[in-house]
Amino acid sequence: MPSFDTIIIGAGPNGLAAAHRLASKGAKVLVLEAADAPGGGAGLAHLSYNLDPRVETAMNLAAHGLEWLDRNLATTVLSPDGNRLRLEGPVGARIAGDLPEADRAAWAALRARLLRFAAVLSPLNQMTPPRIVRGAGNPMGKLAMIALRARMLGAAEVRELGRILLTNVHDLLDDELSDPRLKGALAFEATLGGWLGPRSPNSVLPWLVRLAGQTAGVQGALGLPKGGMAELGSAMARAVVAQGVTLRCDARVTRILVEGERLVGVSLASGEDIQAARVVSCIAPKTTLLGLVGPRHLDAGLYTRARHLKARGGAAKLDLRLKAMPDFRGANLKDRLILAGSEHDVERAFNPVKYGRVPDHPGMEIVLSEGSLSAIAQFAPHAPDDRDAARAAMLAACLAQLEVHAPGIGALVERADILMPYDIEDRHGLPGGQWHAGELSVEQMLFLRPLPGIAQYRGPIPGLWLASAGCHPGGGVSGSAGWNAALAMEAAE
Ligand SMILES: Cc1cc2nc3c(=O)[nH]c(=O)nc-3n(C[C@H](O)[C@H](O)[C@H](O)COP(=O)(O)OP(=O)(O)OC[C@H]3O[C@@H](n4cnc5c(N)ncnc54)[C@H](O)[C@@H]3O)c2cc1C
């Protein structure tokens, strides 16, 4: 039996990115994955919006099978009367369709401003958050580059950045635009993967985080890999194996083993124990701390704060097998389709979810391929009283929404599967089915993510590191948290 100095828990994008970086620096790495295949949440995902360029390049994903079918996918915004908009280029650089001239000009200005602000913040994604404690030198020094970039925007822009960071998506859109289709699509986009509606406080910052991502060097562009996003996960796994990492699937970790004050390895569900001096948990911090480490090895304050970590997912995943391709009133079926209604509809879809109920009119992001339709439907309750009833109601609501936009689609459905946030938690281990393995809300960002005191990837026990989407800078199939954590481990050696 070979021995390993590093065990990584979870072969999602972050686990694979961390494994690759550590192995490339000489570590003997074992990755343990509970599922029967690697890739984690990449298998749930539709599109790439924030694959970390460091990860794509260093792992040489192209050599391991990553091929982009489209690096700049267009979005069609559906409308029940067929009067749709087509957002072309990154983040709707051009809009085709019947849109008032005033909205075109206002969107061009707002889009440019949002992208500028997101670009100022984007270097944050590639750094370990500063530690805000006495004796930590000048923690804000790390942020000096961001401050400098912001200052280069000029005083008026800095004031505007401050203003929009504190406002909400609804008000920001309402100040500038009038067309409900455009406002609805943007409100949907801004809240995708979150547990917040467009009117929720501070909802612009998570949108800027999303807009900071890039595909093939283009900020805000959406990428569609050949074979779908699961192929991106597979390419990462192939790269890791080629780097000499041992990857074991069907290997669920049930315990992180601690002796005295120090971590010594992990136990698997099979009963096997594996020793290693360093364990990198690339599953949600809440699960790691409460489930794998346990209260015995945590101080009471940290345990309580971990219990209070917010991890509510609001996205359901719908998969339809179809006898034939549907007709979305002539829309280009190669586009990403967004069905959101107006900005008010997006908010209305969030309202019942707060109380554990299913919305009548969920919004959807739809991707079609031969014989199948995949949709991310928002919002869906993560903790309804009756899970089966909520799942059935959500499926019915989604099918009804689709029927409005693609009349006759119901008759084409051969098979329909829907995963609610709690199904995603049960199958994939994301607490609450939360896209970011912990909500990406202002109070859980940067040096507060996942929790103050453990926001620099170093866990609360010597030898334990945290590196999932629940850590800075959050989720998406990016590998950023895993890569940043590996750099922090190198710096600590
Ligand atoms: C419905 C939905 C749609 C999404 N769509 C997109 C999208 O279109 N684009 C995008 O970029 N992102 C999308 N995301 C987000 C993205 O999937 C995640 O943010 C990302 O996968 C997080 O990466 P990770 O490596 O931190 O964790 P994960 O991908 O969750 O990987 C963790 C891995 O750990 C394994 N694991 C869990 N517990 C254990 C254990 N005890 N022992 C061993 N292994 C374990 C899991 O099986 C999993 O493989 C979506 C998420 C959801 C829920």
The ligand as an SDF file (V2000), in Angstrom:
LIG
                    3D

 53 58  0  0  0  0  0  0  0  0999 V2000
  -28.0790   22.8000   -9.7140 C   0  0  0  0  0  0  0  0  0  0  0  0
  -26.7000   23.3780   -9.8560 C   0  0  0  0  0  0  0  0  0  0  0  0
  -26.3220   23.9240  -11.0580 C   0  0  0  0  0  0  0  0  0  0  0  0
  -25.0500   24.4810  -11.2200 C   0  0  0  0  0  0  0  0  0  0  0  0
  -24.7120   25.0190  -12.4330 N   0  0  0  0  0  0  0  0  0  0  0  0
  -23.4830   25.5570  -12.6020 C   0  0  0  0  0  0  0  0  0  0  0  0
  -23.0920   26.0820  -13.8710 C   0  0  0  0  0  0  0  0  0  0  0  0
  -23.8540   26.0760  -14.8530 O   0  0  0  0  0  0  0  0  0  0  0  0
  -21.8230   26.5710  -14.0040 N   0  0  0  0  0  0  0  0  0  0  0  0
  -20.9470   26.5660  -12.9550 C   0  0  0  0  0  0  0  0  0  0  0  0
  -19.7890   27.0040  -13.1420 O   0  0  0  0  0  0  0  0  0  0  0  0
  -21.3040   26.1010  -11.7390 N   0  0  0  0  0  0  0  0  0  0  0  0
  -22.5390   25.5840  -11.5380 C   0  0  0  0  0  0  0  0  0  0  0  0
  -22.8970   25.0940  -10.3180 N   0  0  0  0  0  0  0  0  0  0  0  0
  -21.9540   25.2510   -9.1900 C   0  0  0  0  0  0  0  0  0  0  0  0
  -20.8270   24.2440   -9.2000 C   0  0  0  0  0  0  0  0  0  0  0  0
  -21.3180   22.9650   -9.5110 O   0  0  0  0  0  0  0  0  0  0  0  0
  -20.1510   24.1930   -7.8210 C   0  0  0  0  0  0  0  0  0  0  0  0
  -19.9570   25.4860   -7.3000 O   0  0  0  0  0  0  0  0  0  0  0  0
  -18.8000   23.4970   -7.9150 C   0  0  0  0  0  0  0  0  0  0  0  0
  -18.9710   22.1790   -8.4050 O   0  0  0  0  0  0  0  0  0  0  0  0
  -18.1220   23.4530   -6.5500 C   0  0  0  0  0  0  0  0  0  0  0  0
  -16.8870   22.7740   -6.6940 O   0  0  0  0  0  0  0  0  0  0  0  0
  -16.1950   22.0330   -5.4670 P   0  0  0  0  0  0  0  0  0  0  0  0
  -15.0330   21.2830   -6.0080 O   0  0  0  0  0  0  0  0  0  0  0  0
  -15.9520   22.9880   -4.3680 O   0  0  0  0  0  0  0  0  0  0  0  0
  -17.3000   21.0140   -4.8940 O   0  0  0  0  0  0  0  0  0  0  0  0
  -18.1030   19.8550   -5.6030 P   0  0  0  0  0  0  0  0  0  0  0  0
  -18.1420   20.0390   -7.0600 O   0  0  0  0  0  0  0  0  0  0  0  0
  -19.3880   19.7640   -4.8420 O   0  0  0  0  0  0  0  0  0  0  0  0
  -17.2160   18.5700   -5.3230 O   0  0  0  0  0  0  0  0  0  0  0  0
  -17.1750   17.9250   -4.0700 C   0  0  0  0  0  0  0  0  0  0  0  0
  -16.9680   16.4410   -4.3080 C   0  0  0  0  0  0  0  0  0  0  0  0
  -16.8240   15.8120   -3.0360 O   0  0  0  0  0  0  0  0  0  0  0  0
  -17.5280   14.5920   -3.0400 C   0  0  0  0  0  0  0  0  0  0  0  0
  -17.8270   14.2800   -1.6400 N   0  0  0  0  0  0  0  0  0  0  0  0
  -18.8090   14.8220   -0.8720 C   0  0  0  0  0  0  0  0  0  0  0  0
  -18.7380   14.2930    0.3810 N   0  0  0  0  0  0  0  0  0  0  0  0
  -17.6900   13.4280    0.3700 C   0  0  0  0  0  0  0  0  0  0  0  0
  -17.1030   12.5830    1.3680 C   0  0  0  0  0  0  0  0  0  0  0  0
  -17.5960   12.5290    2.6060 N   0  0  0  0  0  0  0  0  0  0  0  0
  -16.0440   11.8090    1.0250 N   0  0  0  0  0  0  0  0  0  0  0  0
  -15.5130   11.8680   -0.2400 C   0  0  0  0  0  0  0  0  0  0  0  0
  -16.0360   12.6470   -1.2160 N   0  0  0  0  0  0  0  0  0  0  0  0
  -17.1100   13.4250   -0.9060 C   0  0  0  0  0  0  0  0  0  0  0  0
  -18.7470   14.8540   -3.8910 C   0  0  0  0  0  0  0  0  0  0  0  0
  -19.2700   13.6490   -4.4130 O   0  0  0  0  0  0  0  0  0  0  0  0
  -18.1470   15.7520   -4.9850 C   0  0  0  0  0  0  0  0  0  0  0  0
  -17.6680   14.9920   -6.0610 O   0  0  0  0  0  0  0  0  0  0  0  0
  -24.1460   24.5000  -10.1370 C   0  0  0  0  0  0  0  0  0  0  0  0
  -24.5200   23.9340   -8.9060 C   0  0  0  0  0  0  0  0  0  0  0  0
  -25.7810   23.3920   -8.7570 C   0  0  0  0  0  0  0  0  0  0  0  0
  -26.1550   22.8090   -7.4280 C   0  0  0  0  0  0  0  0  0  0  0  0
  1  2  1  0
  2  3  1  0
  2 52  2  0
  3  4  2  0
  4  5  1  0
  4 50  1  0
  5  6  2  0
  6  7  1  0
  6 13  1  0
  7  8  2  0
  7  9  1  0
  9 10  1  0
 10 11  2  0
 10 12  1  0
 12 13  2  0
 13 14  1  0
 14 15  1  0
 14 50  1  0
 15 16  1  0
 16 17  1  0
 16 18  1  0
 18 19  1  0
 18 20  1  0
 20 21  1  0
 20 22  1  0
 22 23  1  0
 23 24  1  0
 24 25  2  0
 24 26  1  0
 24 27  1  0
 27 28  1  0
 28 29  2  0
 28 30  1  0
 28 31  1  0
 31 32  1  0
 32 33  1  0
 33 34  1  0
 33 48  1  0
 34 35  1  0
 35 36  1  0
 35 46  1  0
 36 37  1  0
 36 45  1  0
 37 38  2  0
 38 39  1  0
 39 40  1  0
 39 45  2  0
 40 41  1  0
 40 42  2  0
 42 43  1  0
 43 44  2  0
 44 45  1  0
 46 47  1  0
 46 48  1  0
 48 49  1  0
 50 51  2  0
 51 52  1  0
 52 53  1  0
M  END
$$$$
